[in-house]
């Protein structure tokens, strides 16, 4: 949300720092008037899998990633790559997973579920 939109929503009692469930609906209803996209508009612009779900009580997003591997790229050769708790780091909005793989060259595919 840009500053101008946030200022317009503040007049309705919206405070982005406080989880006020009743005002979330007001926010969604007033979004077009504040120059923001509605959820149906975003879904139309970006068809396909649904957006990452959010737990409304905890305000946390849940993202599940599945790592798959193939050494031949032949049909049916892609299988689940077992991932334990690898070293993970975060930088500039990126998540880096270090996946040790001592085997031959392979193609890895990450699928968000």
N, C-alpha and C positions, 0 to 999 in steps of 0.2 A: 504494500500500500504506500502510495507517495504521501508527502506531507500535506498537500492540499486535500486529498481524500480523507486522511486521518483527521484533519481539522474539521471538515464537514461532518464526519461521524461523531466527533467529540460533542457537537451540539445535541446529539441524540443520547448522550450519556455513555458512548462507547469508550472504553479504556483498554487498550490492547494488553496491558500488563495484568489485568484481573480477569479470571474466567467467569464472566457473567452470562450464564446460559441463555437467559431471556433476551439479552441484548444481541446475542449471536443471530437470532432470527430477525431482529430489527436490522442488523448489519446486512444480512442477505437480502432482505426486502428493499433496503435503501441503496444497495450496491449500484444499480444502474444509474440512479440519480447522482451518485458520487463519481461517476465515470469509471466504475469497476465492472468486470465481467461477472455474470452469474454462473453458478455451477452448470446449469444446462448449456449455456453458451460455451463454456470451456469443454464440456463433453462433446459438443458438436465440432469444435475446432480440433480436438484431439481424440478422434474415435479410436476404439481399440480396448485394451484391457482397462479396467477401472483404475482410478487414482489410488494411491497408497492410503489405506484406511487409517483413521485416527481414533484412538480411544478417547471418547468425549469426557470421561471422568478424570483420566490421568493426563490428558493433553499430550499423549505420546503417539508417535507414528510407529507402525509395525511393518517392517520390510523383511521379507523372507527371500533369501537368495539361494538358488540351487546351482551347484557347479557340476558341469558335465564334461567328459573327456572322451576323445577318440584319437587313436593313433593311425587309423587308416582312412578316415572320412568315408568309408563305405556305408551304404544304408544299413541301419540297425547296429552300427558299431559305436554309437555314442552311448555311454553309460554314466551313471552317477559316479562322481569323483568324491571319495570319502574325505570330508574336511573336518578336522578336529578344531581345537581352539588355536589358530595360528597367531603369530605376532601381528597385531593390527595397529595402524597409525592413521591419523587424520591430518589433512593438510588442504587448506583452501577449498573446502567443500568436497574433497575427494577422500575416499576410504581406501587404504592400501592394505590388502591381505597378502601375507607372504605364505605361499603354498609350496612346501617342499615337494619336488617331484624328481626322483633320481632315475626314472625310467627313460625310454626313448622319446624323441620329439613327439609332441601331441598338440592337438587343437583342444582348447578349453572354451566352453561356452558357459556364460553366467546368465541365468534366467531368473527374473524377478517374478515372484508368485503373489 
